[in-house]
Structures are given as C-alpha cells and as structure tokens.
Amino acid sequence: MAAPLFTASDLAVNVLSAQSLLAAFGVLGVGVVMFAETGLLIGFFLPGDSLLFTAGLLCTGSGHDGVKLSLAPLLIAAAVGALAGAQTGYLIGRKAGGALLARDSSPRLKSGAHRAEELLERYGHAKAIVLARFVPVVRTVLNPMAGALGVPPRTFTVWQVAGGLVWSVGLTLGGYALGSSIPNVDRYLLPVIAVIVLVSLAPLAAELYRSRRRGAAGGEAQG
C-alpha cells in the first residue's frame, strides 16, 4: 500500500499561531493573512502583530523549526497585503454600508466596530486611520466603517497607506532587528511578542491619555 503524500500533522495548521502559519505557508501566508485581517471581517481573529514580528525574526534564521524567510519578499508581501486589504475593506463598507456590521453577531466584532467609530469621531479621519492599525480587531472593522461613514476616498487612501506601511514594515523590521542582535531569541518568543503587542498599543494609549488630560483641563477651566 502506497504511503500517503501528506500526514495529518503536515496538513494541520493552527491559524491562531504565527509560527504554525509561517511554517506552513511562508511569505505568501503573511500576505494572505495581512489581507484577510485588514480587509475581510472574518479575519478579525488572525494574529497580525505576532505574525509580522515572528516573520521578521525568522528572516535571521533564529527559528527553532528551521524556517528561514527572505526579508525583501517578506516586506513586500506584508505591505501589499496590509494596504490592499484595508482598501478592499473600505470599498466593501462604501458598497454595503453599516448593514454589513449590523448583521454580524460576534460580540468581539461589534465591540471593535464601536471602538472604531469612537476613534473616527474623537480623533478625526487621519489620526484614527493610522492609530487603528495598531489595535487588534479595530484595524479589521475600521476600514469598512470608514467606507460606510463616508470618509473621503483620497483621505482614507493616503492615511491607510501611511499607517499600513509603518505598521507592517515597522513590526517586521523590529523582529528582524531583534533576531539579528540576540542569539537564540526564539526561546523567549512568546514574552517578546507580548511586549511588542503592548508597545504597538502605545500610540493609542498616549492619545487617550492626552485626550483625557485635555478634557480634564477643559472641565477645570469651565469650573
């Protein structure tokens, strides 16, 4: 009896694990995940931040599974996937309107939509589009929200490209730099990724802090 071409373990891919996705699909997988996470509502659960950082790390040959990626193709795939995904999400939102999000029953997705709308209202289009790139789930739903709420196409395109490049290229290069400077850094991959995710949220946290301080100062002035 002929041996099977693929075993069950070869075919099993954990879509929530950056290492599993990269081992199975490599650079192509990064581009597809970036597109799905930023352009399709069904991709809100995908590990965008950790995938970018881990992929950059694997370009240095630091992965314990023997996975080695090339940096230049990786940067191109990450950027193209992130930018094309966001633009697709925006176009879907313009065409379908708010009904697309209203029909979805996921509490996490609805919470992300509420936060995305708050960002757009509080910070304006440009700043909200950039900041949303660094917030999981929000970066998925803000793009169709922007389309549904009538954000001008030129404004959205300019700022999603700026934010998308900073996010995708920045996190990838961050992983590459760390893997190049620290031997056997893959042993500490999980805590390092946790730190990177927290750091990626720093711009939003800083904006919220400044906003609260301005609100408090305004309240004291009125008093």
C-alpha angles and dihedrals in degrees: 000000000000117000115248116259092229131026123218090255091054092054097043111099123176104215090195092059120080092201093052093049093048094046090051103039109013120194094347089057091055092056093047094048092047090052094047095045095049101032109033125055090218089065097064092107096054119115100245101159096042092043093055094045094045092047090054090049092052090056087073094055092247095129115114091214093063093249111151122182131189114243101217097051089043093055091048094048093047094048096043092047094048095046097042091046095053092047091049091050090051092051091048089052093050091051101040100030123199092324089082093063094035091061094053114098099195110119091205092053093047090050089051091050090052091050091047091053090048090052092052092048097043103041105024128243102293100047094040093052091052096043093048091065089071098050119080115234090007090071087055099050102033093072097059088037090056090051093047093048093051102250105176111261094232093050093048094046096049095049098039089054091049094046094040094054094047091049102042100036094036097054092043093051090045090059091045092050093049094047090050095051104039121055116227091003089157088079088070097037099123097052090041091053090048089054092047092052090050091049090049088058092053096093091055092045090051092050092049091049093050091046092053092047091052090048092049092047090049091051092051091049091052090047 
